Amino acid sequence: MPKTTARPQPRPTRPAKSGKAATKDDRTYDAIVIGGGHNGLTNGAYLAKSGLRTLILERRHLVGGAAITEELRPGFWFTTFSYALSLLRPDIIHELELTKHGFMPILMPTTFCPKEDGDYLLLGQDHGANLKEIARHSPRDADAYEAFNHDVGKVCQAIKPLLDMVPPDIFSDDPDELVALAGLGSHFRGLEKKVLHDAVRLLTGSAADFLDDYFESDILKGYLASSAIIGTKVGPYSQGSGLVLLYHILGEHDGDFGAWAFHKGGNGGFTQVLARAAEAFGAEIRLESSVERVVTTNGRATGVALADGTEFHAPVIVSALDPRRTFLELVEPR
Amino acid sequence: MIRTTPFHERTNALNQTGLWEHWSNHLAAQRYQLSEKFEYFAIRNSAGLFDSSPLYKYRISGPDAERFLAGVMIRDIRTCSPGHAQYTAWCDDRGFVVEDGVVLRHGPEEFLLTAAEPNLAYLEGLTGRLDVGIEEVSDDWAVLAIQGPRARALLATLTPDIAGLPYFGLTATTIARVPVTVSRTGYTGDLGYEIWVPAGDALAVWDAVWATSRGQGVIPIGLTALYMARIEAGLVLLDVDFHSSRFAWTDADRTTPIELGLGWMVRNLDADDRAFIGRDAIARELREKTSRWRLTGLVVDWRDYDRVYGAAGLIPPKDHTPVHDEYYVYDDKLNQLGYATSQMYSPMLQRHIALARVPLDRAAPGSRVKLELAVSHRYEYIDAEVVRLPLFNPERRTA
């Protein structure tokens, strides 16, 4: 029989529930994830992979949350919010077998920065060519660019291990937490003074201040500073812009810091890949299922209720929504 | 004097790098763009155009052509009807691989064989009293490969005949009024075709393919991108993953087809009544299980890789450049098990991968080994897992 859908069918042991009256047993799961954004899908896929009968509930008619691509005008697809692919941990790509489900990064070949006088800065894939292009605007900025990349790379190297870590509880007296805290302390003590100094400057100061130490050409500084203000309401001279700059340079693709990719089909294309992976592991995704509240029994979350009154039950309830909505709108205070 | 291929006028204009490699005394683009990574992604996401013209090509024809090939090639050519092609290999009497190549069967008595190196004297020496002609036609044909998920749709706009062409099928057709053969073959492990064009008409066909693929993300690809794709596809390369038994000095540099992962070519030996060269040795190897090793895929444990580089104070490099060199494979106690012959970081799989020779008791998927890599000027032993080849195998390749 020809396949009518590109999506892999759910495993036969976990048949889809749609189309028939749901019994109480059909509404009981091992785990329920509220929200089908990229975090909820990832979490649901892992839960399903670990063998739990998992339900992912999404309010809208498509999964993706803030990582969606929609046909807003016939024939034109828009990636509405989150648009770039970076900081995606390789474990997720491997463990959820995303390549098998259509993972397809699309790299940016060039960066183009026009100037008011008609000139421009065009950076591409060839390192030597980039240095010559920068030298066209300022010869001393060419090797300053190398120094900047090296220094910031050292900071990224120092910060990056923390991304994969659950932050230790500094108020705990649990020996495991104390060991983790001691490990973190020795990690920072082991850093070179300059790296620590640069890290503190970037984490607390302004991007422009940091860039001024290296460069004289406005076009190069402008290009680099643009990463320091994207998605924020600060200017490059504001405190905190250094952190945004660092965050963007921490963005890594294929081992290159500062490299950001897109996904085929936009970031909505990527969340479709995640959804296919989750379903292949056996997770059930239910669209247009707005969760109204978390059902609690004796102070423990035991299920969720949809806006239409349908209830689903599971011993594990995960909220992939933001904490404000989760705690102020979905659960009652104890 | 180094020569150029029939497509050179076009490929030269497109090569932004000025980088060429020498392939069978022809200039072959190493890469056309400043980064070959875009060419690699074209193969996996749209399509890449590759100039395969420097391949050696032999026309094998005559009433006994089929009998000849049935006796020389380890795959049974009699199962390849006209309009089909076969990836095959030829062996010596001891069952060691001489070379591999593709046979295109144009008619009952008409074949074209490709090879990486010259084989005319070798093949002629095997004809005996058979009524078969072998003619080198390497320069007569220009070969343009179009490889990638969009290849079928694009080629079909030029010649609808190819729309239903099966995997390893071939058809005579015309492109830009030039009579050509299109075969569904390639060296990328993806959906792809090769267009066999009379050398004098090469540019007209290139121009037609080029024109129809504008706006589709199709770009010319060089050798580096091709090698990346072929490692992911687990396709072996002569003088990298194996050596011709004719010119090897020792048996350590010879390999049997079974060892090389080509055992599927001789799977039905019991039902095969041919007396082909190497048959007895291959049958004995299968019967007595005397293979010394098996070519398999390796996937490096990225956590261990990151850990080792991190401990050395380095950022773990993820270099997609295909490395055609030996890297040694060990067990937990650092006894050498075998060696990798090709390795790279795969941007599609997001892992470091390798083609490696490991002993049979380690060849099962999931076996753990250690790969020796030089990190900060000393050898480190990094966890890797044995995986089945091909490492990347999209459905569209054969669908």
Interface residues (C-beta under 8 A of the other chain):
Chain A: P90 D91 I93 H94 T99 F103 M104 P105 I106 L107 P109 G124 Q125 D126 A129 G153 C156 Q157 P161 D254 G255 D256 F257 K264
Chain B: Q33 L34 S35 K37 F38 F41 R44 N45 W302 R303 G310 I315 P316 P317 K318 D319 H320 Y345 P347 M348 L349 Q350 R351 F392
